[in-house]
Amino acid sequence: MKNNSAAMFATVALVGLGALLLSFFDTGTCVVPDADNFISCQEIADQRVWAAWILGAIFVGGLLVSITRKKRR
C-alpha cells in the first residue's frame, strides 16, 4: 500500500469541516462576558466562516492532488 499524504490531508480537512458545520453557532443566542479584551459573537461567527472556507479549499486541493498523482501512474 502506497502512502498518499494528499488524500490523508484531504480526509482530515473534510472531517474538520464536517465537525465545524455540525456545531451550530447562532449569534442571536451567543452570550459574551463583559470583558474588555473578549471577542464578540460576530467575530466568532466570521472566524468560523473563514475556517469553513479554508478547510474546504484544503479538502479540494488535497483531493485534486491525489487524483492527478493517481492518473500519472
C-alpha positions in Angstrom: 0.0 0.0 0.0 1.4 3.4 -1.0 1.3 6.4 1.3 -1.0 9.0 -0.2 -0.4 12.0 2.1 -2.5 14.4 0.0 -5.6 12.1 0.3 -4.9 11.8 4.1 -4.6 15.6 4.4 -7.9 16.0 2.4 -9.6 13.5 4.7 -8.6 15.3 7.8 -9.8 18.6 6.4 -13.1 17.0 5.4 -13.6 15.7 9.0 -12.7 19.1 10.4 -15.2 20.8 8.0 -17.9 18.3 9.0 -17.3 19.0 12.7 -17.4 22.7 12.1 -20.6 22.5 10.2 -22.2 20.2 12.7 -21.5 22.5 15.6 -24.2 25.1 15.1 -23.4 28.7 16.2 -26.1 31.3 16.5 -25.0 34.9 17.0 -28.5 35.7 18.4 -28.2 33.4 21.3 -24.5 34.0 22.0 -23.6 35.4 25.4 -20.3 37.2 25.8 -18.9 38.1 29.2 -18.3 41.8 29.9 -14.5 41.6 29.5 -12.7 44.3 27.6 -10.5 42.1 25.5 -13.0 39.4 24.8 -14.0 38.6 21.2 -17.6 39.4 20.1 -20.1 36.9 18.8 -20.0 38.4 15.3 -16.2 37.9 15.2 -16.6 34.3 16.3 -19.1 33.7 13.5 -16.8 35.4 11.0 -13.9 33.2 12.0 -16.0 30.1 11.7 -16.9 31.1 8.1 -13.3 31.7 7.2 -12.3 28.3 8.8 -15.0 26.6 6.7 -13.7 28.1 3.5 -10.1 27.3 4.3 -10.9 23.7 5.3 -13.0 23.3 2.1 -10.1 24.6 0.0 -7.7 22.3 1.6 -10.0 19.3 1.0 -10.5 20.2 -2.7 -6.8 20.8 -3.2 -5.8 17.6 -1.5 -8.3 15.6 -3.5 -7.2 17.1 -6.8 -3.5 16.4 -6.0 -4.4 12.9 -5.0 -6.3 12.3 -8.2 -3.7 13.8 -10.5 -1.0 11.8 -8.9 -3.0 8.6 -9.3 -3.7 9.3 -13.0 0.0 9.9 -13.7 1.0 6.4 -12.7 
